[in-house]
Amino acid sequence: MSDSKKKLKDSWDQHEGPIIFSTVDKKGVPNAIYVTFARLLDDGRIVLADNYFNKTRTNIKNGSKGSVLFITGEKKSFQAKGDIAYLTDGPIYEDMRVWVDQKHPRVAAAVLTIEALYSGAEKLI
């Protein structure tokens, strides 16, 4: 595992509170939401459960890149940026349906492939 991915995993394991997930629409207008159900995959991608996406879902389907922002218990911030896949079937989607509470709709799994990772102003990837 690379040092950057190890740092991401260690930091993710210590994140607190909801994740902030940002996308942009066709005109470049940003949209940011809180996501409470998110997981880091072993390969470094981040899965975000679409329970109540609206503008975010539209933005993803229109090809928006995304950004995930989280903070650790040590109050260090991390931001991951990259492409987003929107999955409504397959192993990642089925796994998401297991770890998200059944009282939520569990519409899809948005999967962020990290192209850039920052801790504050420091670029890690």
C-alpha positions in Angstrom: 0.0 0.0 0.0 1.4 3.4 -0.9 2.1 6.0 1.8 -0.7 8.2 0.5 -3.3 5.4 0.5 -2.1 4.3 4.0 -2.5 7.9 5.2 -6.0 8.1 3.6 -7.0 4.8 5.3 -5.7 5.8 8.7 -7.4 9.2 8.5 -10.7 7.7 7.2 -10.7 5.3 10.1 -10.6 8.4 12.4 -13.1 10.6 10.6 -15.9 12.2 12.6 -19.3 13.3 11.7 -20.9 13.3 8.2 -19.0 13.5 5.0 -19.4 16.5 2.7 -20.0 15.5 -0.9 -19.8 18.1 -3.6 -20.7 18.0 -7.3 -21.4 20.6 -10.0 -24.2 21.0 -12.5 -23.9 21.5 -16.3 -23.4 25.2 -15.8 -20.6 24.7 -13.1 -22.9 25.6 -10.2 -21.6 23.7 -7.1 -23.8 21.6 -4.9 -22.7 20.2 -1.5 -24.5 17.7 0.7 -23.9 15.8 3.9 -23.6 12.0 3.5 -23.9 9.9 6.7 -23.4 6.5 5.0 -20.0 6.2 3.3 -17.2 3.6 3.2 -13.6 3.5 2.0 -12.9 0.5 -0.2 -9.6 -1.4 0.1 -8.6 -0.1 -3.3 -8.9 3.5 -2.1 -12.3 4.4 -3.7 -15.0 6.0 -1.6 -18.6 4.6 -1.7 -21.4 7.1 -0.8 -24.9 5.8 -0.4 -27.5 7.6 -2.4 -30.4 7.7 0.0 -31.8 11.2 -0.7 -29.7 12.6 -3.5 -31.6 14.9 -5.9 -29.4 17.6 -7.5 -26.4 15.4 -6.7 -27.8 12.4 -8.6 -28.6 14.6 -11.6 -25.1 16.1 -11.5 -23.5 12.7 -11.4 -25.6 11.4 -14.2 -24.5 14.5 -16.2 -20.8 13.6 -15.8 -19.8 15.7 -12.8 -16.6 15.1 -11.0 -16.9 15.1 -7.2 -15.2 16.0 -4.0 -15.4 14.4 -0.6 -14.4 16.4 2.5 -14.1 14.9 6.0 -12.4 15.8 9.3 -10.6 13.5 11.8 -10.8 13.5 15.5 -7.5 15.4 15.5 -9.3 18.1 13.5 -7.3 17.4 10.3 -9.3 17.9 7.1 -8.9 15.7 4.1 -10.4 16.3 0.6 -10.5 13.7 -2.1 -11.4 14.6 -5.7 -12.2 12.5 -8.8 -14.6 10.8 -11.1 -17.8 9.3 -9.9 -19.5 6.1 -10.9 -23.2 5.7 -10.2 -24.0 2.0 -9.5 -27.5 0.5 -9.2 -26.4 -3.1 -9.4 -23.3 -5.2 -8.9 -21.2 -6.2 -5.9 -20.5 -2.7 -4.6 -24.1 -1.7 -4.8 -25.2 -5.0 -3.1 -22.7 -4.5 -0.3 -23.9 -0.9 0.2 -27.4 -2.2 0.7 -26.1 -4.4 3.6 -24.3 -1.6 5.6 -27.0 1.1 5.1 -29.9 1.0 7.4 -33.0 -0.5 5.7 -35.1 2.4 6.8 -33.4 4.4 4.0 -34.1 4.0 0.3 -30.5 2.8 -0.7 -31.1 4.0 -4.3 -27.5 3.6 -5.6 -23.9 3.6 -4.6 -21.9 6.6 -5.8 -18.2 5.6 -6.1 -15.5 8.3 -6.1 -12.2 7.2 -7.7 -9.6 9.4 -6.1 -7.5 11.4 -8.6 -6.3 14.0 -6.0 -6.1 13.9 -2.2 -5.3 16.8 0.0 -4.8 17.3 3.8 -5.2 21.0 4.2 -3.0 22.6 1.6 -0.7 19.5 1.3 -1.3 17.4 -1.8 -0.9 13.7 -0.9 -1.9 12.3 -4.3 
